Amino acid sequence: MPYADLVTPEFVLLALVVITALAFDFTNGFHDTANAMATSIATKALTPKAAVTLSAILNLVGAFLSVEVAITVTNSVIQVQNADGTPRPELMADGGHGLLLILMAALAGAIIWNILTWLWGLPSSSSHALFGGLVGAAIASLGWGGVKWTGSGGHLDGVIGKVVLPALISPAVAIVVAMIGTRLVFAITKGVAERYQEAGFRWGQIGTASLLSLSHGTNDAQKTMGVITLALIAANPGMSTTEIPLWVKFACAFAIASGTYIGGWRIIRTMGKGLVEVLSPQGMAAESASAAVILTSSQMGFPLSTTHVCTGSILGSGLGRKGATVRWGVAGRMLGAWLVTLPSAALVGAGMWWIGHLLGELLGDIVVFAIMCLAGLFMWWHSRRDRITHENVNDEWEPGSTPTEPAKQTVP
């Protein structure tokens, strides 16, 4: 009987939230592999399998380098405390069921959006999918006051200062830095035969892609650490909001590394071949710009979108090379996905919360989890119709190709 007493609805929900958070971390890994390795694969600096293996190892290492982003997620999105610093009773009552249901609904919304955009081959932001889910579920549960929009005294903190503004600024910064870097690289190497440029810069790309993978682990794995820490705080309100348990760090690091190793080939294809035809000097400049922006933001606690930064860098590398072709139609589809990611994930998160709330404490939680699993399985099954793997990810991009239709199908 003592064991039966432990299996309470709150314990079951806490376990489901932790499992779902790690599942989101896994989808974040394969969804964002393209951020670090798309250009290296496109220029053949690394083979596809070698690229995702290297990226997975460095994502794992990077997850342990900092906790600033995790603390931001824990403290800067959901208003878990009253003005006097006491926990909100509607969130912490009944073993923290109110907060756990918000997290469960938010993660379900983020995972569904991640898999859907992967199916479409669109490099949307896993980070904004997560924050959108959190915002939508918090508003459904607590109203507009349930979201920490700004910091105390109106400071640019909370969702506005930590999520929205970096999302607007970071791609623009990445475009400018990559464009200048690309022009400098071509100016410095002017007169050097192209074949020697390609050979030398491919080695440079391995180094910059490695740094970018390290920075991705530092920024993105921490977001899931913050969510799991919030779930633990729901079950134990006296727990510190500024410390991340060691087991949480290890679990999140291995989850994102595993997802990275799977390889999100559909998105890798779009970023590596569909946006700009990338030469090795451009790839090195783009990866260097992305790594610099992401590492700087991680140390400042900004949980920005690595997808936005890396896409901006690739665009900047195209603008920086004279005669390069930028496929603005593909870029427009990406921008459209960026604009709707946060509100779409918020709507799904809010809907999931209502399902969980209306069906009751335990049944609702299980139904939300089941809907998420079924939606994910359906989209994975649908993706088998036009498979993109490491074998055909580098096929030439022909005019009229869509992100999910390779120009040459080598795999049935």
Backbone torsions as a table, in degrees:
resi	resn	phi	psi	omega
1	MET	NA	-35.7	178.7
2	PRO	-56.1	-37.4	178.5
3	TYR	-67.8	-38.5	178.3
4	ALA	-63.6	-34.3	179.6
5	ASP	-66.8	-26.7	-179.7
6	LEU	-73.5	-27.5	-176.0
7	VAL	-84.7	73.4	178.3
8	THR	-93.4	164.8	175.8
9	PRO	-55.5	-36.9	-180.0
10	GLU	-67.1	-39.5	178.2
11	PHE	-65.2	-43.2	179.2
12	VAL	-61.1	-44.4	-179.5
13	LEU	-65.7	-40.5	177.7
14	LEU	-59.9	-44.0	178.7
15	ALA	-63.2	-41.8	179.3
16	LEU	-64.6	-39.0	179.4
17	VAL	-64.3	-44.3	-179.7
18	VAL	-63.8	-44.2	178.9
19	ILE	-62.1	-44.4	-178.9
20	THR	-67.0	-36.7	177.6
21	ALA	-63.4	-41.8	178.2
22	LEU	-68.4	-34.2	175.2
23	ALA	-64.2	-40.4	175.7
24	PHE	-62.1	-42.6	178.7
25	ASP	-59.8	-38.8	177.2
26	PHE	-63.3	-47.3	178.8
27	THR	-65.1	-34.0	176.0
28	ASN	-60.8	-38.9	-179.9
29	GLY	-63.1	-52.4	-177.5
30	PHE	-76.1	-25.3	177.4
31	HIS	-69.0	-34.0	-172.1
32	ASP	-107.0	6.4	175.7
33	THR	-54.7	-36.7	-178.2
34	ALA	-59.3	-31.0	-177.9
35	ASN	-56.9	-41.9	-175.7
36	ALA	-90.0	-34.0	-165.5
37	MET	-117.2	-5.4	-175.2
38	ALA	-59.1	-45.4	-176.9
39	THR	-71.6	-35.4	178.2
40	SER	-66.1	-36.1	177.1
41	ILE	-71.6	-41.6	-177.9
42	ALA	-63.6	-37.0	-179.4
43	THR	-88.8	-1.5	-179.4
44	LYS	66.1	23.8	171.9
45	ALA	-64.5	-33.3	176.0
46	LEU	-133.5	147.6	171.6
47	THR	-70.6	154.7	-178.1
48	PRO	-53.9	-46.6	-177.3
49	LYS	-69.3	-39.1	177.8
50	ALA	-64.6	-37.6	-179.1
51	ALA	-63.3	-48.1	-177.1
52	VAL	-71.0	-30.9	177.1
53	THR	-66.0	-47.5	178.2
54	LEU	-61.6	-42.8	-179.5
55	SER	-63.5	-40.3	-179.8
56	ALA	-62.8	-44.2	-179.3
57	ILE	-62.3	-43.5	-177.0
58	LEU	-76.1	-29.1	170.6
59	ASN	-61.3	-40.7	179.1
60	LEU	-61.5	-47.1	-179.8
61	VAL	-66.3	-43.9	-176.3
62	GLY	-61.7	-27.7	-178.1
63	ALA	-63.1	-19.4	-177.2
64	PHE	-98.1	1.8	-171.7
65	LEU	-82.5	-20.8	-175.1
66	SER	-160.1	160.4	174.9
67	VAL	-128.9	8.4	-175.0
68	GLU	-62.0	-41.2	-179.9
69	VAL	-67.3	-40.3	178.8
70	ALA	-60.4	-41.6	178.9
71	ILE	-65.7	-36.5	176.1
72	THR	-60.7	-46.1	180.0
73	VAL	-61.8	-40.1	-178.4
74	THR	-66.9	-34.9	-169.0
75	ASN	-112.8	-11.9	-167.0
76	SER	-118.5	12.9	-179.2
77	VAL	-120.2	-60.7	-178.0
78	ILE	-94.9	135.7	179.1
79	GLN	-80.5	85.4	-173.8
80	VAL	-86.6	-8.8	-178.2
81	GLN	-125.9	154.3	172.7
82	ASN	-76.0	175.7	-178.8
83	ALA	-61.1	-29.5	-179.2
84	ASP	-86.5	4.8	177.5
85	GLY	89.8	-1.2	179.0
86	THR	-83.7	149.1	-179.8
87	PRO	-62.9	144.0	177.8
88	ARG	-72.3	123.3	-174.8
89	PRO	-63.1	-32.0	-179.6
90	GLU	-68.9	-16.4	177.1
91	LEU	-96.6	-35.3	-170.6
92	MET	-99.0	-9.3	179.1
93	ALA	-68.0	157.3	177.3
94	ASP	55.0	47.9	177.5
95	GLY	71.0	24.5	178.6
96	GLY	77.0	24.0	-175.8
97	HIS	-59.7	-37.1	-178.6
98	GLY	-60.1	-46.8	180.0
99	LEU	-70.5	-38.4	-179.5
100	LEU	-64.4	-38.7	178.6
101	LEU	-66.2	-38.1	175.8
102	ILE	-59.9	-46.5	-178.6
103	LEU	-65.1	-41.4	179.9
104	MET	-61.7	-46.8	-178.9
105	ALA	-64.5	-41.6	-179.3
106	ALA	-63.6	-44.3	-179.6
107	LEU	-65.9	-39.0	178.2
108	ALA	-62.0	-44.3	178.0
109	GLY	-62.2	-40.9	-179.1
110	ALA	-67.3	-41.5	-179.0
111	ILE	-66.1	-44.3	179.8
112	ILE	-60.5	-43.1	179.5
113	TRP	-67.2	-39.9	178.6
114	ASN	-59.3	-47.6	-176.7
115	ILE	-70.1	-35.7	179.3
116	LEU	-64.4	-45.8	-179.6
117	THR	-71.1	-30.3	172.6
118	TRP	-63.7	-41.6	178.0
119	LEU	-59.2	-39.8	179.2
120	TRP	-79.3	-9.4	-177.6
121	GLY	73.2	24.2	-177.4
122	LEU	-102.2	124.6	-179.5
123	PRO	-79.3	71.1	176.2
124	SER	-82.7	175.5	-171.8
125	SER	-91.5	118.6	172.4
126	SER	-64.2	-35.8	-179.7
127	SER	-62.9	-46.4	-179.0
128	HIS	-71.5	-28.5	173.1
129	ALA	-62.9	-42.7	178.8
130	LEU	-66.1	-48.2	-178.0
131	PHE	-67.5	-35.7	175.6
132	GLY	-61.7	-44.8	177.3
133	GLY	-60.3	-42.9	178.9
134	LEU	-63.3	-44.5	-179.4
135	VAL	-64.4	-45.9	-178.6
136	GLY	-63.7	-45.1	179.9
137	ALA	-67.1	-37.5	179.3
138	ALA	-66.4	-40.5	178.5
139	ILE	-66.2	-41.8	178.8
140	ALA	-61.8	-36.2	-177.1
141	SER	-84.1	-43.4	-168.5
142	LEU	-118.1	-5.6	-173.6
143	GLY	85.2	-179.1	-176.0
144	TRP	-62.0	-26.5	179.2
145	GLY	-74.3	-6.4	179.3
146	GLY	-79.5	-9.3	179.9
147	VAL	-105.4	135.2	177.7
148	LYS	-84.4	87.0	-175.7
149	TRP	-69.8	-42.6	178.7
150	THR	-133.0	170.1	178.0
151	GLY	-81.1	-177.1	178.6
152	SER	-64.1	140.4	179.6
153	GLY	72.6	15.9	178.5
154	GLY	78.7	12.2	178.9
155	HIS	-65.1	154.3	179.5
156	LEU	-76.6	74.5	178.1
157	ASP	-125.1	-159.2	176.9
158	GLY	59.8	-153.5	-175.6
159	VAL	-66.0	-39.4	-178.5
160	ILE	-64.6	-52.1	-174.6
161	GLY	-78.2	-31.7	-174.1
162	LYS	-96.1	-21.2	-175.0
163	VAL	-120.3	-56.0	-171.7
164	VAL	-68.3	-51.9	-177.9
165	LEU	-63.6	-45.1	175.2
166	PRO	-59.8	-33.2	178.8
167	ALA	-64.8	-33.0	180.0
168	LEU	-81.4	-36.2	-172.4
169	ILE	-85.8	-41.5	-169.7
170	SER	-62.4	-40.9	177.8
171	PRO	-63.5	-38.5	179.7
172	ALA	-64.2	-42.8	177.7
173	VAL	-61.8	-44.1	-179.1
174	ALA	-63.1	-40.2	178.8
175	ILE	-60.6	-48.0	-177.6
176	VAL	-64.7	-46.8	-178.0
177	VAL	-62.7	-45.1	-179.2
178	ALA	-67.2	-38.6	179.5
179	MET	-63.7	-46.1	178.8
180	ILE	-64.9	-43.3	179.8
181	GLY	-61.1	-41.5	-179.9
182	THR	-64.9	-44.5	179.4
183	ARG	-63.0	-39.1	178.2
184	LEU	-65.1	-42.4	-179.0
185	VAL	-61.2	-46.5	-178.8
186	PHE	-69.9	-32.7	178.2
187	ALA	-68.2	-41.9	-178.3
188	ILE	-67.2	-36.6	-175.5
189	THR	-96.9	13.2	179.4
190	LYS	-61.3	131.8	-178.2
191	GLY	97.7	-15.9	176.1
192	VAL	-82.8	134.4	-178.9
193	ALA	-57.2	141.8	-174.8
194	GLU	-59.0	-36.8	-177.9
195	ARG	-65.9	-32.9	177.3
196	TYR	-73.6	-36.2	175.1
197	GLN	-59.6	-48.3	-177.9
198	GLU	-60.0	-45.8	-177.8
199	ALA	-63.2	-46.1	-178.1
200	GLY	-67.7	-45.1	-176.2
201	PHE	-72.8	-22.9	175.0
202	ARG	-63.4	-38.7	175.1
203	TRP	-66.5	-39.8	176.5
204	GLY	-62.5	-36.2	178.7
205	GLN	-61.9	-35.8	179.1
206	ILE	-60.1	-41.4	178.4
207	GLY	-67.8	-45.3	-178.4
208	THR	-70.7	-35.8	176.9
209	ALA	-65.5	-35.8	177.2
210	SER	-64.2	-43.9	178.7
211	LEU	-63.8	-38.3	179.7
212	LEU	-66.6	-40.2	176.8
213	SER	-63.0	-40.7	178.1
214	LEU	-60.9	-43.9	-179.1
215	SER	-68.0	-34.5	178.0
216	HIS	-63.5	-43.7	177.0
217	GLY	-62.9	-37.8	180.0
218	THR	-63.5	-38.7	-176.0
219	ASN	-88.4	-50.4	-168.0
220	ASP	-80.9	-38.2	-179.9
221	ALA	-62.9	-29.5	-178.0
222	GLN	-67.7	-26.4	-179.2
223	LYS	-63.4	-41.6	177.5
224	THR	-70.5	-34.6	174.9
225	MET	-57.4	-41.9	179.8
226	GLY	-64.6	-39.2	179.5
227	VAL	-66.4	-45.3	179.9
228	ILE	-64.8	-37.7	177.3
229	THR	-63.3	-39.9	175.2
230	LEU	-60.1	-40.8	178.8
231	ALA	-63.3	-40.5	178.7
232	LEU	-67.6	-35.3	176.7
233	ILE	-65.0	-36.2	177.6
234	ALA	-60.3	-40.4	179.8
235	ALA	-79.3	-22.3	-178.9
236	ASN	-140.5	83.3	-173.5
237	PRO	-57.7	-20.8	-179.5
238	GLY	-80.7	-3.0	-177.9
239	MET	-71.0	146.5	-179.3
240	SER	-66.7	142.1	177.4
241	THR	-93.5	2.3	-177.8
242	THR	-118.4	8.7	178.8
243	GLU	-125.7	134.5	179.9
244	ILE	-105.7	119.8	179.6
245	PRO	-57.4	146.7	-176.0
246	LEU	-62.2	-38.7	-178.2
247	TRP	-65.8	-31.0	177.6
248	VAL	-66.5	-42.1	178.0
249	LYS	-59.7	-47.1	-178.7
250	PHE	-63.8	-45.7	-177.9
251	ALA	-61.3	-45.7	-178.3
252	CYS	-68.8	-38.4	179.0
253	ALA	-62.0	-44.9	-179.1
254	PHE	-71.0	-33.5	179.6
255	ALA	-65.8	-47.6	-177.7
256	ILE	-70.7	-33.4	177.6
257	ALA	-67.1	-38.9	178.9
258	SER	-64.4	-43.1	178.2
259	GLY	-64.5	-38.1	178.3
260	THR	-63.0	-39.7	-178.2
261	TYR	-66.3	-31.2	177.8
262	ILE	-61.0	-37.5	177.0
263	GLY	82.6	113.8	176.9
264	GLY	-87.0	74.7	-168.9
265	TRP	-60.7	-32.4	-177.9
266	ARG	-63.9	-41.7	-179.1
267	ILE	-79.2	-34.2	175.2
268	ILE	-57.6	-41.2	179.9
269	ARG	-62.6	-46.2	-178.2
270	THR	-61.9	-46.0	-176.5
271	MET	-74.9	-33.4	-176.3
272	GLY	-84.3	-33.1	-174.8
273	LYS	-119.2	-27.5	-170.7
274	GLY	-88.9	-21.6	-174.6
275	LEU	-92.8	-53.2	-179.5
276	VAL	-143.5	141.6	170.5
277	GLU	-77.4	109.1	-168.9
278	VAL	-96.6	129.3	168.7
279	LEU	-94.8	161.9	-175.0
280	SER	-56.8	-42.5	177.4
281	PRO	-59.9	-39.2	176.5
282	GLN	-64.0	-44.1	-179.4
283	GLY	-59.2	-42.4	179.5
284	MET	-65.4	-42.2	179.3
285	ALA	-64.7	-42.5	-179.3
286	ALA	-64.7	-45.0	-179.0
287	GLU	-66.3	-38.6	178.6
288	SER	-64.2	-43.6	179.6
289	ALA	-62.6	-45.2	-179.2
290	SER	-62.1	-46.9	-178.2
291	ALA	-61.3	-41.0	-179.4
292	ALA	-63.5	-44.9	-179.0
293	VAL	-66.7	-43.9	-175.5
294	ILE	-68.8	-45.0	-179.6
295	LEU	-63.9	-39.6	177.8
296	THR	-62.3	-45.3	-178.3
297	SER	-67.7	-34.9	179.3
298	SER	-62.2	-42.2	179.6
299	GLN	-68.6	-23.9	178.1
300	MET	-90.2	-3.9	177.9
301	GLY	83.2	16.9	178.8
302	PHE	-89.8	115.0	179.0
303	PRO	-83.7	64.6	-174.3
304	LEU	-75.8	172.3	179.8
305	SER	-86.0	114.0	176.4
306	THR	-65.2	-28.5	177.5
307	THR	-62.9	-46.5	179.9
308	HIS	-61.6	-43.0	-178.3
309	VAL	-64.4	-48.4	-176.2
310	CYS	-68.5	-37.4	176.6
311	THR	-65.3	-41.7	176.5
312	GLY	-60.4	-39.9	179.6
313	SER	-65.9	-40.7	178.9
314	ILE	-65.4	-41.9	175.5
315	LEU	-60.5	-43.9	179.6
316	GLY	-61.7	-36.7	178.8
317	SER	-67.5	-32.5	176.2
318	GLY	-70.0	-40.7	178.7
319	LEU	-69.4	-24.7	-177.5
320	GLY	-84.0	-13.2	-179.9
321	ARG	-104.3	122.4	180.0
322	LYS	-62.3	128.4	178.2
323	GLY	86.2	-1.1	179.6
324	ALA	-71.0	148.2	179.0
325	THR	-100.6	121.7	174.2
326	VAL	-105.4	123.8	-179.8
327	ARG	-86.1	92.8	-173.7
328	TRP	-69.3	-22.6	175.9
329	GLY	-65.3	-43.6	176.1
330	VAL	-65.1	-42.7	178.9
331	ALA	-61.1	-36.7	178.4
332	GLY	-65.5	-39.0	177.2
333	ARG	-65.6	-37.7	176.2
334	MET	-62.7	-46.5	-179.3
335	LEU	-60.5	-41.3	177.3
336	GLY	-59.8	-41.7	178.0
337	ALA	-64.7	-38.8	178.4
338	TRP	-61.3	-43.8	-175.3
339	LEU	-66.7	-32.5	-175.6
340	VAL	-98.0	-6.4	-175.7
341	THR	-60.2	-55.7	-175.5
342	LEU	-63.1	-49.9	178.9
343	PRO	-65.4	-35.5	179.4
344	SER	-66.0	-46.8	177.5
345	ALA	-63.6	-33.6	177.4
346	ALA	-64.9	-42.5	178.3
347	LEU	-63.6	-43.4	179.0
348	VAL	-65.5	-42.3	178.5
349	GLY	-61.3	-41.8	178.0
350	ALA	-65.0	-42.4	178.3
351	GLY	-62.4	-42.1	177.8
352	MET	-62.7	-39.3	178.7
353	TRP	-62.6	-43.3	-179.7
354	TRP	-64.0	-38.5	176.9
355	ILE	-61.4	-48.8	179.5
356	GLY	-62.9	-38.4	-178.5
357	HIS	-69.7	-43.3	-175.3
358	LEU	-73.0	-32.0	-177.1
359	LEU	-84.1	-11.8	176.2
360	GLY	106.7	171.4	-166.0
361	GLU	-59.4	-47.6	-176.2
362	LEU	-100.5	-44.6	-179.2
363	LEU	-60.8	-43.4	-179.2
364	GLY	-60.7	-42.0	179.3
365	ASP	-61.1	-44.4	-178.4
366	ILE	-67.2	-39.3	180.0
367	VAL	-65.3	-42.0	177.2
368	VAL	-59.9	-45.3	178.5
369	PHE	-61.2	-42.4	-178.8
370	ALA	-66.9	-41.1	178.2
371	ILE	-59.9	-44.8	179.1
372	MET	-59.9	-46.0	-178.8
373	CYS	-64.2	-43.8	-179.0
374	LEU	-65.7	-42.1	178.4
375	ALA	-62.0	-43.4	179.2
376	GLY	-63.6	-42.8	179.6
377	LEU	-65.3	-39.0	179.4
378	PHE	-63.6	-44.4	-178.5
379	MET	-68.7	-36.1	175.7
380	TRP	-63.5	-43.4	178.3
381	TRP	-61.1	-41.5	179.7
382	HIS	-63.4	-33.0	-178.3
383	SER	-67.8	-18.5	-178.5
384	ARG	-69.6	-14.0	-179.7
385	ARG	-69.7	-30.4	179.4
386	ASP	-139.2	75.7	-173.7
387	ARG	-67.2	138.4	170.9
388	ILE	-124.7	122.1	-176.5
389	THR	-129.4	-174.0	177.7
390	HIS	-65.4	-15.3	-178.1
391	GLU	-81.5	-31.1	-177.6
392	ASN	-121.7	11.2	-177.2
393	VAL	-65.8	-25.1	-176.8
394	ASN	-100.9	11.8	175.7
395	ASP	-59.4	150.1	-177.1
396	GLU	-62.4	142.9	178.5
397	TRP	-90.7	114.1	-177.8
398	GLU	-95.2	154.6	176.9
399	PRO	-55.4	132.3	-179.9
400	GLY	93.8	-9.0	177.5
401	SER	-64.2	145.8	173.1
402	THR	-103.6	163.2	-178.4
403	PRO	-56.4	-24.4	-176.7
404	THR	-106.6	11.4	179.3
405	GLU	-126.2	98.2	176.6
406	PRO	-61.9	150.6	179.4
407	ALA	-67.2	-32.4	179.4
408	LYS	-129.0	119.3	-179.9
409	GLN	-90.9	109.9	177.5
410	THR	-101.7	-8.2	178.7
411	VAL	-121.0	129.8	-177.9
412	PRO	-68.1	NA	NA
